[in-house]
Each structure stands twice: as structure tokens, then as C-alpha cells.
Amino acid sequence: MSQQDSGKQPEPDELRPSADELIEHNRHVADTVKTPGMAAAPRRHVAVVTCMDARIEPLAELGLDIGEAHVIRNAGGVVTDDVIRSLSISQQKMGTREIVVVHHTSCGMCGLDETELRDQLERRFGERPEWPIGAFADDQTGLRDAIAALEASSFIERDTIIFGFLYDIETGFLTDVALGEAVTAATSAGSSDVT
Ligand SMILES: [Zn+2]
């Protein structure tokens, strides 16, 4: 909906789904579920790490179907300790060996002022968060940092193939901007000069 359609922006309370609405919707789609009897391990042996952004449908943008991939999401698609935790379970217990990191244009974590957010949280809750915020200066830096964090982790299998893509929110296209040193190093023989 646009402002031109309605003449005014809906109040936030009008937009929030109620529990009844969510359950009612579920009753209409439950018959179409594809998962009865489906194995929990991803069929394509792939885990996707991406942003929580509401405009992204991770499986759809990659042409993957339900049951084919794990999807691990947080603000920014940042490789935090908790992402490593999930990937460890994905790899050790569910057999995934490929990781696709997808960041996107116009991400809220790009250029976010960490000090301002910490100040806001402290004012509101009386406590300053100790956890890292994970903001990044630009799209490519965020993606490269995420891939570097995966490669530096002691808990990611060494034979993991890692892809880094940037998703354009406006066009829907993916580009492999992070396929430089990271994946080249991971897939080439004799990569002793990797730092
Ligand atoms: Zn984002």
C-alpha cells in the first residue's frame, strides 16, 4: 500500500497481526504443507546465513525449496557466535558442507551508529549491552567480514565451500562480490599464502 492509496498511513496497531489472524491463516494453508515424512537434514547439504530483513525470502531468491537448506538469520547476516553454534549443529548433525552468506543492499546494519544504539538501549533499559552490535561500513566490508569470520572459526569444517552474495533489494539480482580471496583460497590447491 502507498500513501496515495489510502490518504494516510495506517496506525501501527492496525497493521499488527493478531493471534487469531495468524491461526486463521494457518488453517487455510496447513493442507498444503510439503513436510510430512521429510527428513530434517537439508537435502542440498547447504546452510544459508542471511539478514532478518523483511524484504528477503532466502530460499526463493536462491531457487531452493523447503527441506533443501538450513537458513540462519539475524540482523545483518553477521557471523556471530550464535551463527557458529547453529552452523556447527548444521554441519556435525545434519551433514551440510556448503555455506552461502547473503547480504543485501540498503541493509539497516550498514552504517548503523553503534554508539547511538548503545546509548539508546542504556537510556531505555538502564543497562549498556555487552554484546557486539555488528554494524558494518559498507555492503562489501560486511560480506567479507562474515566470510573471514567463517574461515577463521575453529568449528567450521575445513572442506566447507563458502559463497558470498550480495542481494539487490531493488532488482532481485544476486552478485558474487565476495568471491575474491576467500573462496579462491578455499578451493585452490597449495593455498599456503592465505592470511
Ligand atoms: Zn539487512
Boltz pocket constraint, residues with backbone or C-beta under 6 A from the ligand:
constraints:
  - pocket:
      binder: B
      contacts: [[A, 51], [A, 52], [A, 53], [A, 74], [A, 75], [A, 76], [A, 77], [A, 104], [A, 106], [A, 107], [A, 108], [A, 109]]
      max_distance: 6.0
